[in-house]
Amino acid sequence: MKKILALILAALMLLSVAAFAESNTGATEGIQSDAEFYAKADLSVLNGKKIGVTIQDLKNPYWAGVMTALEAIVKDAGADITILGCNQNAIDQQGQIENFAANGCDLIMVHPQDPAGADDALGMVREQYPDIKLMCWDDPLENTDANWILDNTYLGSVIGKMAAEFINEHFTEDNKAQVIVIGKSDTPVLVERENGIKAGLEDAAGKYEIVATNYGIEPLEAQEGVETTLQAYPDVKVVAGVGAGAMIGADEALNIHTGGVIPEDMGVFTTDVTMQQLEQLADPAYPAKGIIGFEGSDHDTALACAQMYALILADNVGAKNVFRPVNRFTEETVQQVIDGMTK
């Protein structure tokens, strides 16, 4: 019953994208995914297949939740799946790709630490093992059958615009918001996302000041960065970041800083959707105010990814680049997403 409800929720959220977001396909050609697109997938295609997945870091809470759900869905469909983190080491990731190919995988998916290096590794796989299907999550690589991607500059701009709306509501040119932006300088898609955040914040031009740009994708490093900034700027009220760790860490730092009494003009805005983020969004002791997410819960995202596998294996994607939708999750909508999370 829970899975059925999650499927319904995912469909509704995908259909609702047009009501909120503009097209996010940017300059890269491709198609925008929706409920009808994923309905083409037949998960029975996965039965008996061998799938290898390599991602940047399984310690990241977003990836940990989605990959746990993905493993369960794919195995339930009868496939064998191996999911590895490269611990942000591009050379190790290239070796993982090569090992997946040598061990007879039918499909390899990579979330690249270094897009150029991953593309080269996939190119060698394509030359030596032409029957293996190749997929990238997040980057429009060349040596793939399909890329499941975001326009990360656009995604960042939507995070920034949501923060700007909050700033416009609570601050003025005479009472500017002090803002921390949390990014990650060594990951290209996250640099794009950070730049998008800064562009989106311009919707509140004149009413804010970025007092620090911190770097940290894991909760603890994000928390430590915010705590350090608060020593110099104790009046920081707004944080906008590139991922789940940024929200979780900033929330903890600001919770400690305020003693859990969060003023109405304090807010944290990021992307990804983890259970901890959602719980903090629902808890008034934390300043989380909004998340720009994708399909919905971690189960919804994992299901859409598994459907991508089925479409690729059946040669039924219809385009090389498939753009994922983006959705707002706020205090008003958080409970329905929590109800769909993988327990």
N, C-alpha and C positions, 0 to 999 in steps of 0.2 A: 504493500500500500504506500509506504514511504517513497519508494522509487517512482511510482506512478505520479504521486503528488509533485515530486521533483521534476519529472518530465513536463507536467502541465505548467509548473512555475517557469521552467526554462523557456517554454514556448511563448508564454505570455510576456516574459521579459524581452525576448528577442523581437516580438512584434511591437513592443512599446518603444523601441530605440528611436524610431522616426519622430516620435513626439518630443524627444529631448535633444538628440544629437544631430548635427549636420553630417553630411557624408564625411567619412574619415579615411577615404582612399588616397588623398593627397596626390602626389605626382606619380606614384607607382600604379600601374594598371592592374586591375583585378576585379573581383566581384565581392559584394557585401553579403556576408552570410546572414541567414534568417531562419525561421522555423521551417519554411518550405525547403530550403537548401539541405538542412540536416535530415529532413524526413526521407530523403532519397537513400539514406544509408541503411544497409542491412547488416547488422552485427554478426549474423551467421557466417558472413564472409571471413571473419576472423578465426573460425574454428580450424584448429590444426596449424595455424600460422605461428611463426617465431618472430618476435618483435624485440628490437633493442632500442633503448632510450638513454641518451646522455644529456644531462642538464648541468647548469653551472654549479649549483650547490643545493644539496638536499637538506642542509641545515636551515635554509630560508623557510620560514613558517608557511608562506604561501605555497611554495613548491612541495613541501612535505605533505600538506593536506591534499593538494590536487593529485600528486603522484600516488598516494595511498589509495585514493578513490579510483584512480585510473587503473591501477594494478588489479583491484577487485573486479571492476567492470570487464576488463579484457580477459582475465582468467575465467570469469563466469561465462564469457562467450566462447571459451574453448581454446584460447590462444596461450602460448607461452611467452611471457614478457620479462625482460630484465631491465631494471631501471638503475642507472648509476649517476652519481654526482661526480664532477671532475674537480670539485673543490677549487673552482675558479682558476684552474691550471689548463691553459689552452693546449699545451703539448700532451698532457694526459688525456684530454678529450679527443684529440686526433687519434691517439692510440686506441681509445675505446671504440671509436668508429671503425677502425681497421679490424679490431678483434671481433666486433659484431658481424662484419662481413665475412671474415674467415670462418666464423662459427655457424654460418648458414642461416642468418636472419633473412626473413622475407621482406621485412620493412625496418628501416632505421630512422629514428627521429632524433634530431639534435636541437638543443637550445644553446646557441653558440656562446662560448666565452670570447672567442676571437672569430668573428664572422668570416674574414678572409681565409684564415687557416682552416676553419671547418669546411669552407667551400672547396678548398684544395683537396682535403681528405675525402670529401664526398665525390669529387671529380675522379680521384683514383679508384674509389669503389665502383663508380659507374663504368670506368674502363675495364676493370677486372671482373666485375660481377654485374653485367648489364640487366639481369633479371630482378635485382634487389630494388625495391621501391624506396625512395628517399624523401624525407619530409623535414622541413625546418619550422620550428616554433619561434617566431618573433622577427626574423630577418628575411628579406626577399633575396635568397641565395639563387645562384644560377644553376648549380649542379643538383637539382632536386626535381622531383615530380610535382611537388606542391609545397607552398609556404603558407603557414597559418599565422597571420601577422596582424600587427597593429601599426597605425601611423603614430609613432611614439611622440612626435612633436605635437600632433593633434591631441593625443591623450593627455600630455602634460598641460596643454592649453586649457583643457576642460577642468583639470584639477585647479589650475590657477584661476580660472573664471569663477569656480565655485567659492574659492577663498576670497576672490574679489567681491563677490556678492555679499559675503559676510562682512568684509571690511567696509563696504559702502553702507551697510546697515548700522554699524556700530562706531565708525570712526569718521573724522572730518579732516580737512586740510590743517586745521588748527590743533587737532588731536590725532596725530598719525599713529597707525598701527606699526609696532616693531615686529618684523617678520623674519623667521628663519626658513631658509630653503634647504632641504636635505636631498642630496643627489648621490651620484657615484661616478667619479671621473674616469675610471678605467673600463667602463662598459659602454660602447657606443650608443646602444638604444636608450640607456639611462641618461646619457648626456643629452640626447635629443629630448627626452622626457623632461629633464631639468630645464632646458632652454624653453620648452613649451610652457612650463609652469610660470617662468618669469615673464613670458609674453602674455599669458592669460591674466596675470596679476595687474597688468596695465589697464584693465577695465576699472580699476580703482586708483588710477593715476592721481598723484598728489595727496593721497590719503594713507600712504604706507611708506615704510623705509625698510629695505632688506638689510638687517644688521649683521647677518652671517650667512654664508653658504657652507654648510657642513657636508661631510661625505660619510655615508654609512648605510649599508643595506641590511645589516643584522640589528635586532632590537637593542642589544647592549651597547654597541658602538654608537647607534643613533642617540640612545639615552645619554651616554657620556658626553657626546658632542653638544647636546642641548644643555646639559648641566654646566658645561664649561662656558657656553655662551651666556647663560643666565647670570653667571658671576659678573660679567661685564655689562650685561643688559638685563637687569632684573624685571623690567617692565615688558618683556616680550609677551605678546598675546596671540600671535598667529604663527602656525607652522604648516608648511606645504612640502610634501615629500614624494619621492618616486616609487615607494613600495610599502609593503606591510610593515617591515621592520621600522621604517621611519615613523609610522603612526604609533606602533606599540611602544617604541623607545621614547618618543616625544611625550606620549601620554603619561608614561611613568615618571619622567622628569618633571613635568608640570604638575602632576598629582602631588609629588613630594614638595615641590616648590610652593604650592598653594595650601598644603595640608588637606587636600581633597575637597576644598571649597572652591569650585571652579566659577569664576565670574562669567557673566553672560556674554562678555565681549572677548572670550578666549576660545580659540578653535583650532583644531588640527584637521588637515585635509590631505588624503593620499589616495593611492590606488591599491589593487589586489583585494581579495576577500578571504580573510582567515577567521576562524571562530573567535580568536582573541580580539581581533579588530572589532568584530560585530558585537561582542560582549561589552567592550569598552565604549562603543558607540551608543549602546543602550544604557550605560551606567553614568549617572550624573556626576560621579566622583572623578570622571575623566573628561578631558576637553575635546575628544573626538567629535567632530560635527558632520563629516561627510566623507564617503568613499566613492571613487569612480571605479566601478567594477565592470565585469564582462558578462558572462552568461548567467551568473547568479551565484549559487553556492559552489563549493569545491566539487561536489558531485555533479552539478550541472556542467561545469567546465570540463571535468574529466569525461563525462558522457559525450560532449561535443567533440573532444579530442579523439575518443574511440571511434566516433562516427566518421571523423576525418580519415582515420586509418582504413575503415571499411570502404569509404569512397575511393581512396587512393588505390587500394588493392583491387578494386573492381573497375579501375580506370573510368571513374564516374564523377570526378571533381568538377570538370567543366571550365577550369581556369587554373593557371599556375599559382596565382596569388589570391588567397581567400582572406578577406578582412573580417576581423571579429568585431562584434558590436560593443558599445560602451553604455553603461547605465549608472545613474546616481543611486546611492543607497544612503539614507539619512535616518535620523531617529524615528521618523514616521514609518519607514518601510523595513527597518532592520529585522523585526521579528519574523517576517515571512521568509527572509533569507536564512536566518538561524534555523528555522524549522526544516529547511532543506539540506542542511549541512550533514556531511557524512559523520556518523557517530562512531 
